[in-house]
Amino acid sequence: MELLENFIDGGWRAAATELTLNVLNPASARVLAQVPLSSAAEVDQAAVAAARAFINWRRTPVGERIQPLFKLKQLLEDNLGALASSITNECGKTIAESTGELRRAIENVETACGMPVMIQGTSSEDIAAGIDEHMIRQPVGVAAAITPFNFPGMIPFWFLPYAVAAGNCFILKPSERVPITSQKLFQLIQAAEFPPGVLQLVNGGRDVVNAILDHPEIRAVSFVGSTSTARYVYSRAAANGKRAQCQGGAKNPVVIMPDADMETTTRILADSAFGCAGQRCLAASVAITVGDAQSAFTDRIVATASSRKVGYGGDAGVEMGPVISAESKRRIERVIAKGEHDGARLLVDGRTGSIDGYETGFFVFPTVLDRVPPHVDLARTEVFGPVLSLMHVNNIEDAIALVNDRTYGNMACIFTGDGSNARRFRYEVNAGNIGVNVGVAAPISTFPFSGWGESFFGDLHAQGHHAVEFYTQTKVVVERWPKDWSRKF
Ligand code: NAD
């Protein structure tokens, strides 16, 4: 059984620990590898190597710093199939979904290659006679990212390429539930020939996270995961004087107006609610139908949910894979039971099916509950499984009030043929990513991934210009030269 390693100071190193976890294929429960639960000592080795590498890396011209990223882009393209299989095997999603997340990763590498332009500062001449003022951007030093299980191929790239292109050194702590893809990504990173210490991988769980949060050399921390951990990471990082951006959980509502195209809306929403087995932070979780949309949408989503093909994500024709773990499956099944107990009507029950040849897998089938009371747990807390709750209201005012009556703010969508409904929704809704006739409103890499409320702690988000600002500190120079010719005037 393969025991995964850390990548520290330019080389692969076995973690000095006896503590390991089994990494499972969630479709079969078969053990794929063992991941070490590294200690604070490994974080210290990585941070010290990064701080040493930073001295030369920040002096390396930005045009040279992006050259290994160009190589990495090509290596990612060349190894797309193998990486997608790795994601499917440890995370459970279909090959098409795994390939899709890798395309998003590559897109972020491409955007970060624009760093020579993005990192430029600003200048004003003669802010007083003969005095000029310049704002320049300098890297912050050593940065780290702590990532979740649901996008092992994409989420590290919301941070990694921007951090290093901006002149920082970077440490990744991937989810201990899906560490194999990171191992493969770092083999490509090694082949791309970044200098030793610039990019490092430390496997582990809470001890590694706490060591990152407390290490004095680490100046910036990015986190993606559940809201409770995001809040904790943000507080501890801030208490230690670090800058932090922490993306949390979600409960994403979608409003369906009577003038929406019901066939297309149902297809798009089924992909949003049940794609990646509902384990997307941008999964539609609550569908609010307005007026006559109720029966048209309800009938269609019941038919679509009941016929979705569930199975091992590597098999042809499969539209939805398993959830990540046995514990996750049990938790989701409990949430469904509690929702029914709290008054919802179960229209499609995903707790009973099994897959031939994969009887030990962690499968939950698409589930639809109707007339979900707005104040019960099912309506308000994140399920992170293929479960769609239906609610009904009479007008757009009530729909927007329901959308805004929640603590999360990751995404909200509206389906309508009417521009004034769409504009009103976009204007009034409290969420950072808005979809108009779109079911997964994921910003491309040049835009910030703009969670609000309990879906995000911090101010600068991942991707694009926000990432450039997060990974640089501004320095303002006010400059006067006594012999400057302008003083003669
Ligand atoms: P998680 O919070 O359990 O784990 C995320 C990371 O934190 C992992 O690397 C894990 O090792 C570490 N961690 C977990 N518990 C910890 C603790 N007590 N102390 C220190 N570190 C800890 O999240 P997950 O289950 O891997 O991912 C699913 C969650 O991530 C969902 O809530 C989902 O909505 C969220 N998510 C959010 C976004 C977003 O953009 N907002 C994107 C993807 C996933």
Boltz pocket constraint, residues with backbone or C-beta under 6 A from the ligand:
constraints:
  - pocket:
      binder: B
      contacts: [[A, 146], [A, 147], [A, 148], [A, 149], [A, 150], [A, 151], [A, 173], [A, 174], [A, 175], [A, 176], [A, 204], [A, 205], [A, 206], [A, 209], [A, 210], [A, 224], [A, 225], [A, 226], [A, 227], [A, 229], [A, 230], [A, 247], [A, 248], [A, 249], [A, 250], [A, 280], [A, 281], [A, 382], [A, 384], [A, 410], [A, 449], [A, 451], [A, 455]]
      max_distance: 6.0
